Amino acid sequence: MSVCFIAGTIVKALQVSAFTLAWTHSVEKTDWQEDWRVTRNGLMLVEARVKGSGAGIDPPAHARLVDGWWRWRPPTVSRSEVTLANSGAVPDWRICVGGRCAPLHATIGLAAGTGPVVMQRCPENAS
């Protein structure tokens, strides 16, 4: 399985079955992380974490504080695609695999802030 990142005509496939999407909230400057799994049905959000709360980032009532992170498991839903955009007020999204993170736009070979990126499960024949 792999995840594809699509920006305009650019498509970058990462051969992974699981990865973390990390970013900084533009208002609160708070770190967020989401663990994603690539499944036959699409992308599944497995766990979400946030380092605090505030403007638009209140963790749900069932979240638990563990090592300074509010952690929770969202409802199990497969998504066919997720659109990622950046206001330019914070650093780029980060893609983390095996504990190593890299800026999203560098990973797909584009300058940061060049527009939204769509994240989706790659077709079986993508490389």
Secondary structure, DSSP 8 states (H G I E B T S, - for coil): --EEEEETTEEEEE--SEEEEEEE-TTT--EEEEEEEEETTEEEEEEEEES---TT----TT-EEETTEEEE-----EES-EEE---SSS---EEEETTEEEEHHHHHT--TTSS-EEEEE--TT--
